[in-house]
Amino acid sequence: MEKLKNRKLEFLFIFVSIIALILGVHNVFLYKHINELKKDAVQNLTTEYNEIYNLCKTIDQYYIKNDFREASKYRLLVNQTTHNVSTLLSKDLKNLLALAYDPLFADLSLGQSTLNKEEASKLITDMNNAVMLISKDIVNMQDEVKEELLDQTSPEFIKVNTQIENMYAKYIKLVDDYFKNNK
């Protein structure tokens, strides 16, 4: 009877050990997979904000610093970039680009028909600088900090998201007022 009891305990111990080993190996593979997904997400975040930064830099160098000439050359670039950004980090940035930046730039690209070129030029310059600064800061962050941005409860995410929300609130109102006042 004692031998049977010991055999059952040995079998149970072996069974539990095998299950623990399988779970341990599974956890290691799962951990590696999660790390790969984090790296992919960080790379996507970097790529996206690099696109936004490059758009702003191009507009700054070739349009704003060129005395706001030839906006029509950059109209398609602005439109495609602003509407194709998924903004992994903030829907407010996507909305700012699509609902304020693009329409304002479209108005400037009309040339002589621009509602108020002086006001629109100042507004696009200010907005472009603000978007370029935030996107450059995100692109230049260390990957570990960018991983924190993926967690919506992290202090880094809250800080960056608050900056974007404030920028959105400011410029969406200014662009809306621009179009209301210059009909």
TIVEXRO-323267 format. One record per residue (C-alpha): residue number from 1; x, y, z. Coordinates in pm, 1 decimal. Example, Ala and Ser with C-alpha at 12.3 -4.5 7.8 and 13.67 -1.06 7.14 Angstrom:
! TIVEXRO-323267
+-----+----------+----------+----------+
:   n :        X :        Y :        Z :
+-----+----------+----------+----------+
:   1 :   1230.0 :   -450.0 :    780.0 :
:   2 :   1367.0 :   -106.0 :    714.0 :
+-----+----------+----------+----------+
! end
This chain:
! TIVEXRO-323267
+-----+----------+----------+----------+
:   n :        X :        Y :        Z :
+-----+----------+----------+----------+
:   1 :      0.0 :      0.0 :      0.0 :
:   2 :    284.8 :    231.0 :     91.9 :
:   3 :    459.9 :    155.7 :   -239.7 :
:   4 :    145.4 :    241.3 :   -433.8 :
:   5 :    112.1 :    569.3 :   -244.1 :
:   6 :    478.9 :    655.6 :   -312.5 :
:   7 :    434.7 :    567.6 :   -681.1 :
:   8 :    135.1 :    799.2 :   -705.1 :
:   9 :    330.6 :   1080.3 :   -539.0 :
:  10 :    627.2 :   1022.0 :   -771.3 :
:  11 :    398.5 :   1024.4 :  -1073.1 :
:  12 :    225.3 :   1340.9 :   -946.8 :
:  13 :    562.6 :   1507.2 :   -883.3 :
:  14 :    687.3 :   1416.5 :  -1233.1 :
:  15 :    361.7 :   1535.0 :  -1389.0 :
:  16 :    368.7 :   1869.1 :  -1202.6 :
:  17 :    737.8 :   1913.6 :  -1290.5 :
:  18 :    668.6 :   1857.0 :  -1660.9 :
:  19 :    377.0 :   2102.3 :  -1653.6 :
:  20 :    593.9 :   2360.8 :  -1471.5 :
:  21 :    871.0 :   2312.6 :  -1728.0 :
:  22 :    628.1 :   2355.1 :  -2018.7 :
:  23 :    480.5 :   2668.0 :  -1861.7 :
:  24 :    829.2 :   2807.8 :  -1796.0 :
:  25 :    936.2 :   2754.0 :  -2157.3 :
:  26 :    607.0 :   2902.8 :  -2277.5 :
:  27 :    660.9 :   3210.9 :  -2058.6 :
:  28 :   1010.9 :   3261.2 :  -2198.0 :
:  29 :    880.3 :   3250.8 :  -2557.0 :
:  30 :    589.0 :   3474.9 :  -2463.2 :
:  31 :    826.1 :   3725.4 :  -2300.4 :
:  32 :   1044.4 :   3730.0 :  -2613.4 :
:  33 :    739.0 :   3778.6 :  -2833.9 :
:  34 :    614.6 :   4068.1 :  -2618.3 :
:  35 :    957.1 :   4233.2 :  -2641.7 :
:  36 :    953.3 :   4196.5 :  -3020.1 :
:  37 :    606.7 :   4354.4 :  -3033.4 :
:  38 :    726.6 :   4643.0 :  -2814.7 :
:  39 :   1024.6 :   4697.2 :  -3045.4 :
:  40 :    792.8 :   4698.4 :  -3348.1 :
:  41 :    558.4 :   4944.8 :  -3179.8 :
:  42 :    849.5 :   5173.1 :  -3087.2 :
:  43 :    979.0 :   5154.9 :  -3444.9 :
:  44 :    632.8 :   5239.0 :  -3581.9 :
:  45 :    603.5 :   5529.5 :  -3339.6 :
:  46 :    946.5 :   5658.1 :  -3443.8 :
:  47 :    866.7 :   5624.1 :  -3813.0 :
:  48 :    534.5 :   5800.9 :  -3779.6 :
:  49 :    669.1 :   6095.4 :  -3582.9 :
:  50 :    969.1 :   6114.3 :  -3813.4 :
:  51 :    726.9 :   6155.8 :  -4107.3 :
:  52 :    550.6 :   6437.6 :  -3924.0 :
:  53 :    882.9 :   6598.4 :  -3833.9 :
:  54 :   1009.0 :   6572.8 :  -4193.0 :
:  55 :    688.6 :   6731.9 :  -4322.1 :
:  56 :    725.7 :   7024.6 :  -4081.9 :
:  57 :   1095.6 :   7059.1 :  -4158.9 :
:  58 :   1027.9 :   7059.9 :  -4534.5 :
:  59 :    755.5 :   7322.1 :  -4498.2 :
:  60 :    982.8 :   7530.8 :  -4277.8 :
:  61 :   1287.1 :   7512.2 :  -4506.3 :
:  62 :   1127.3 :   7533.1 :  -4849.0 :
:  63 :    806.1 :   7722.6 :  -4792.5 :
:  64 :    817.1 :   7938.8 :  -4479.5 :
:  65 :   1182.1 :   8044.3 :  -4518.0 :
:  66 :   1116.0 :   8101.6 :  -4888.3 :
:  67 :    874.8 :   8387.5 :  -4808.1 :
:  68 :    565.7 :   8166.2 :  -4839.7 :
:  69 :    607.5 :   8115.2 :  -5213.1 :
:  70 :    496.0 :   7819.4 :  -5418.6 :
:  71 :    265.2 :   7658.3 :  -5164.0 :
:  72 :    101.8 :   7459.4 :  -5441.8 :
:  73 :    425.8 :   7257.7 :  -5475.7 :
:  74 :    380.8 :   7124.9 :  -5123.4 :
:  75 :      0.3 :   7096.5 :  -5117.2 :
:  76 :     -9.9 :   6725.5 :  -5202.6 :
:  77 :    270.6 :   6640.9 :  -4957.4 :
:  78 :     87.9 :   6819.5 :  -4675.9 :
:  79 :   -245.1 :   6661.2 :  -4762.6 :
:  80 :   -113.5 :   6306.7 :  -4791.1 :
:  81 :     99.9 :   6324.9 :  -4479.0 :
:  82 :   -162.5 :   6488.2 :  -4259.0 :
:  83 :   -438.8 :   6247.7 :  -4359.4 :
:  84 :   -232.8 :   5926.5 :  -4360.4 :
:  85 :    -85.1 :   5957.6 :  -4013.1 :
:  86 :   -236.4 :   5707.7 :  -3770.8 :
:  87 :    -81.9 :   5876.3 :  -3466.1 :
:  88 :    -18.2 :   5583.7 :  -3240.8 :
:  89 :     29.3 :   5825.2 :  -2956.6 :
:  90 :   -250.4 :   6080.5 :  -2985.1 :
:  91 :   -572.6 :   6122.8 :  -3177.4 :
:  92 :   -548.5 :   6496.0 :  -3104.2 :
:  93 :   -236.7 :   6526.3 :  -3318.9 :
:  94 :   -408.1 :   6344.9 :  -3606.0 :
:  95 :   -707.9 :   6575.4 :  -3571.0 :
:  96 :   -486.7 :   6883.7 :  -3553.1 :
:  97 :   -307.3 :   6784.7 :  -3871.6 :
:  98 :   -622.6 :   6689.1 :  -4061.2 :
:  99 :   -861.0 :   6955.8 :  -3930.9 :
: 100 :   -633.1 :   7258.1 :  -3888.1 :
: 101 :   -291.9 :   7221.7 :  -4053.0 :
: 102 :   -414.2 :   7081.6 :  -4385.3 :
: 103 :   -708.2 :   7324.2 :  -4437.5 :
: 104 :   -491.5 :   7622.2 :  -4345.9 :
: 105 :   -216.9 :   7510.4 :  -4582.0 :
: 106 :   -478.6 :   7447.2 :  -4851.7 :
: 107 :   -598.0 :   7805.2 :  -4810.2 :
: 108 :   -240.4 :   7932.8 :  -4840.6 :
: 109 :   -187.5 :   7726.0 :  -5154.7 :
: 110 :   -463.1 :   7922.4 :  -5329.4 :
: 111 :   -217.7 :   8208.1 :  -5384.6 :
: 112 :   -402.2 :   8531.7 :  -5458.5 :
: 113 :   -731.1 :   8382.0 :  -5338.7 :
: 114 :   -598.5 :   8316.9 :  -4986.9 :
: 115 :   -841.5 :   8464.5 :  -4737.1 :
: 116 :   -581.2 :   8654.2 :  -4533.2 :
: 117 :   -228.0 :   8560.0 :  -4634.9 :
: 118 :    -53.2 :   8750.2 :  -4355.8 :
: 119 :   -260.4 :   8597.4 :  -4077.1 :
: 120 :   -254.1 :   8248.5 :  -4232.7 :
: 121 :    122.9 :   8267.2 :  -4283.6 :
: 122 :    183.8 :   8356.8 :  -3919.9 :
: 123 :    -54.6 :   8086.2 :  -3802.6 :
: 124 :     99.5 :   7813.1 :  -4019.5 :
: 125 :    447.4 :   7917.8 :  -3904.4 :
: 126 :    353.0 :   7897.0 :  -3536.7 :
: 127 :    166.3 :   7569.5 :  -3577.0 :
: 128 :    442.8 :   7418.1 :  -3790.0 :
: 129 :    704.1 :   7509.0 :  -3526.7 :
: 130 :    493.3 :   7360.3 :  -3244.9 :
: 131 :    427.0 :   7033.4 :  -3430.6 :
: 132 :    790.1 :   7011.2 :  -3541.9 :
: 133 :    914.4 :   7057.8 :  -3184.5 :
: 134 :    692.6 :   6787.4 :  -3034.0 :
: 135 :    756.0 :   6540.5 :  -3315.8 :
: 136 :   1132.7 :   6601.7 :  -3299.1 :
: 137 :   1130.2 :   6545.3 :  -2921.8 :
: 138 :    951.7 :   6213.5 :  -2968.8 :
: 139 :   1183.3 :   6100.8 :  -3249.8 :
: 140 :   1490.7 :   6185.0 :  -3040.4 :
: 141 :   1372.1 :   5998.5 :  -2728.8 :
: 142 :   1552.3 :   5683.6 :  -2622.8 :
: 143 :   1367.5 :   5363.3 :  -2711.7 :
: 144 :   1308.7 :   5287.1 :  -2343.3 :
: 145 :   1126.9 :   5619.3 :  -2302.5 :
: 146 :    926.4 :   5553.8 :  -2619.1 :
: 147 :    819.0 :   5222.1 :  -2465.9 :
: 148 :    679.3 :   5424.0 :  -2175.7 :
: 149 :    478.1 :   5626.7 :  -2426.8 :
: 150 :    298.8 :   5305.9 :  -2524.6 :
: 151 :    157.4 :   5280.2 :  -2171.1 :
: 152 :   -121.3 :   5536.1 :  -2135.8 :
: 153 :    -84.3 :   5537.8 :  -1757.7 :
: 154 :    286.4 :   5626.9 :  -1756.5 :
: 155 :    397.4 :   5975.3 :  -1652.5 :
: 156 :    586.4 :   6019.3 :  -1981.6 :
: 157 :    274.1 :   5942.5 :  -2187.2 :
: 158 :     65.0 :   6179.0 :  -1974.8 :
: 159 :    323.8 :   6456.6 :  -2013.8 :
: 160 :    353.8 :   6425.7 :  -2392.4 :
: 161 :    -17.6 :   6372.3 :  -2443.4 :
: 162 :    -96.2 :   6683.1 :  -2236.2 :
: 163 :    140.0 :   6889.0 :  -2455.2 :
: 164 :    -34.3 :   6758.5 :  -2766.6 :
: 165 :   -382.2 :   6822.5 :  -2619.8 :
: 166 :   -285.6 :   7181.7 :  -2532.9 :
: 167 :   -141.1 :   7237.6 :  -2880.6 :
: 168 :   -454.8 :   7090.5 :  -3037.0 :
: 169 :   -688.3 :   7309.0 :  -2828.5 :
: 170 :   -489.4 :   7621.8 :  -2909.9 :
: 171 :   -450.0 :   7577.3 :  -3284.5 :
: 172 :   -785.7 :   7422.7 :  -3363.4 :
: 173 :   -947.0 :   7733.8 :  -3212.9 :
: 174 :   -711.6 :   7974.2 :  -3391.0 :
: 175 :   -766.9 :   7808.5 :  -3730.0 :
: 176 :  -1142.4 :   7793.7 :  -3673.4 :
: 177 :  -1141.9 :   8164.7 :  -3584.8 :
: 178 :   -927.9 :   8237.8 :  -3892.5 :
: 179 :  -1182.5 :   8079.3 :  -4123.7 :
: 180 :  -1479.8 :   8237.0 :  -3942.2 :
: 181 :  -1328.6 :   8585.6 :  -3949.2 :
: 182 :  -1201.0 :   8576.9 :  -4307.2 :
: 183 :  -1497.8 :   8448.5 :  -4507.2 :
+-----+----------+----------+----------+
! end
